[in-house]
Structure formats: structure tokens, C-alpha cells
Amino acid sequence: TVQCPLAHCLLCVQVGCQYGSSRLFSASRDLTVLMWDLHGGDQPVQEFCGHDLVVSGLAVSPDGSQLCTGSRDNALCLWDVESGECLLKNAISRNLVRDTVWEAVGQSL
């Protein structure tokens, strides 16, 4: 595994944020998602690692407490934003996951 302390090692393929928040999330071909604080320094404040292939989709929950990521490994991961812990990983199909979105009302994916 290649360690990249300051940023993604490979191309960033997706970005997302929560409305009204200074947090920005970036997904990369390096199999990771990084959380950045736009008012903070030049280093990510959290790293989310758990996919086996390129992370191709991400969505932040309406309250900003959780992150959902999708990957070409056919899996969805649900993360705790503060701890970076993977709360759930579920292979959902034979096809790659390209996009994720939270329902506008409630806490459903």
C-alpha cells in the first residue's frame, strides 16, 4: 500500500459537501475518500479507507454525521464522519456503484 500523507495519490474522481459546512469530501482512484476543512490547513482531517477498487460515488448525510461511498468493487460503505469508522459495508450488485445520494427528507439512502 502506498502512503500519501498530504493528499490523494491518484486522480480525484468525485467531490461532495454538506450545505452550510466547511467540510469537503474527495474520492479518488487511490481507493480512499478524504475529508478536508476549507477553513483549516492544507492537509485532510479524516481518511476513509475500505474499498477494494476505485471510489466512484459519495454522499454526505443531511446532518453531516455520516458519509456513504460507492465503489467499482460493487459495495456501498456507510461511515461515521467524526471517527472515520466504517459502520456498514454491503455488496449490492454485480455492477459497479457509480453514484450515491441521500433522500432529501429523513435519513435514507
ZIVEN-V921926 format. One record per residue. N is the residue number from 1. RES is the residue in three letters. SS is DSSP state (~ for helix, > for strand, _ for the rest). PSI is psi in degrees with one decimal (NA if undefined). NEAR is the number of other C-alpha atoms within 10 Angstrom. Layout:
n: [N | N]
res: [RES | RES]
ss: [SS | SS]
psi: [PSI | PSI]
near: [NEAR | NEAR]
//
This chain:
n: [1 | 2 | 3 | 4 | 5 | 6 | 7 | 8 | 9 | 10 | 11 | 12 | 13 | 14 | 15 | 16 | 17 | 18 | 19 | 20 | 21 | 22 | 23 | 24 | 25 | 26 | 27 | 28 | 29 | 30 | 31 | 32 | 33 | 34 | 35 | 36 | 37 | 38 | 39 | 40 | 41 | 42 | 43 | 44 | 45 | 46 | 47 | 48 | 49 | 50 | 51 | 52 | 53 | 54 | 55 | 56 | 57 | 58 | 59 | 60 | 61 | 62 | 63 | 64 | 65 | 66 | 67 | 68 | 69 | 70 | 71 | 72 | 73 | 74 | 75 | 76 | 77 | 78 | 79 | 80 | 81 | 82 | 83 | 84 | 85 | 86 | 87 | 88 | 89 | 90 | 91 | 92 | 93 | 94 | 95 | 96 | 97 | 98 | 99 | 100 | 101 | 102 | 103 | 104 | 105 | 106 | 107 | 108 | 109]
res: [THR | VAL | GLN | CYS | PRO | LEU | ALA | HIS | CYS | LEU | LEU | CYS | VAL | GLN | VAL | GLY | CYS | GLN | TYR | GLY | SER | SER | ARG | LEU | PHE | SER | ALA | SER | ARG | ASP | LEU | THR | VAL | LEU | MET | TRP | ASP | LEU | HIS | GLY | GLY | ASP | GLN | PRO | VAL | GLN | GLU | PHE | CYS | GLY | HIS | ASP | LEU | VAL | VAL | SER | GLY | LEU | ALA | VAL | SER | PRO | ASP | GLY | SER | GLN | LEU | CYS | THR | GLY | SER | ARG | ASP | ASN | ALA | LEU | CYS | LEU | TRP | ASP | VAL | GLU | SER | GLY | GLU | CYS | LEU | LEU | LYS | ASN | ALA | ILE | SER | ARG | ASN | LEU | VAL | ARG | ASP | THR | VAL | TRP | GLU | ALA | VAL | GLY | GLN | SER | LEU]
ss: [_ | _ | _ | _ | _ | _ | _ | _ | _ | _ | _ | > | > | > | > | > | > | _ | _ | _ | _ | _ | > | > | > | > | > | > | _ | _ | _ | > | > | > | > | > | > | _ | _ | _ | _ | _ | _ | _ | _ | > | > | > | > | _ | _ | _ | _ | _ | > | > | > | > | > | > | _ | _ | _ | _ | _ | > | > | > | > | > | > | _ | _ | _ | > | > | > | > | > | > | _ | _ | _ | _ | _ | > | > | > | > | > | > | _ | _ | _ | _ | _ | _ | _ | _ | _ | _ | _ | _ | _ | _ | _ | _ | _ | _]
psi: [131.5 | 131.8 | 128.2 | 95.7 | -25.3 | -21.6 | -172.0 | 146.6 | -25.4 | 179.1 | 134.7 | 127.2 | -11.3 | 141.7 | 154.6 | 161.8 | 169.9 | 133.9 | 131.0 | 4.7 | 155.3 | 6.1 | 135.8 | 138.7 | 136.0 | 132.1 | 145.3 | 163.8 | -9.4 | 11.3 | 9.6 | 162.8 | 136.4 | 144.6 | 130.2 | 146.7 | 114.7 | -17.2 | 1.4 | -155.8 | -161.2 | 13.4 | 149.1 | 151.0 | -12.1 | 147.2 | 138.2 | 109.7 | 130.2 | -9.0 | 153.7 | -14.7 | -177.3 | 132.3 | 118.5 | -6.5 | 149.6 | 151.1 | 138.1 | 136.7 | 154.3 | -32.7 | -0.9 | 5.6 | -19.4 | 156.6 | 135.5 | 131.6 | 146.8 | 153.2 | 164.7 | -5.6 | 10.3 | 18.9 | 150.9 | 137.2 | 138.6 | 125.4 | 147.5 | 119.8 | -41.1 | -45.0 | -22.0 | 5.8 | 137.3 | 115.1 | -28.3 | 136.4 | 127.1 | 122.8 | 123.5 | -19.6 | -177.4 | -6.2 | 154.3 | 149.4 | 120.6 | -33.8 | 149.5 | 149.9 | 144.2 | 143.0 | 140.9 | -31.6 | 129.1 | -161.9 | 30.6 | 147.2 | NA]
near: [4 | 6 | 8 | 10 | 9 | 9 | 17 | 19 | 15 | 13 | 10 | 19 | 14 | 18 | 17 | 16 | 19 | 16 | 11 | 7 | 10 | 12 | 19 | 16 | 22 | 22 | 27 | 22 | 18 | 21 | 22 | 22 | 31 | 20 | 22 | 21 | 16 | 12 | 8 | 11 | 9 | 11 | 13 | 21 | 14 | 16 | 18 | 22 | 17 | 19 | 21 | 14 | 18 | 22 | 32 | 24 | 24 | 27 | 23 | 25 | 21 | 17 | 10 | 17 | 13 | 19 | 27 | 24 | 27 | 28 | 27 | 19 | 20 | 19 | 22 | 26 | 20 | 22 | 22 | 16 | 19 | 13 | 11 | 19 | 15 | 17 | 12 | 11 | 16 | 11 | 15 | 13 | 11 | 10 | 12 | 19 | 22 | 16 | 16 | 18 | 15 | 16 | 11 | 10 | 7 | 10 | 11 | 10 | 13]
//
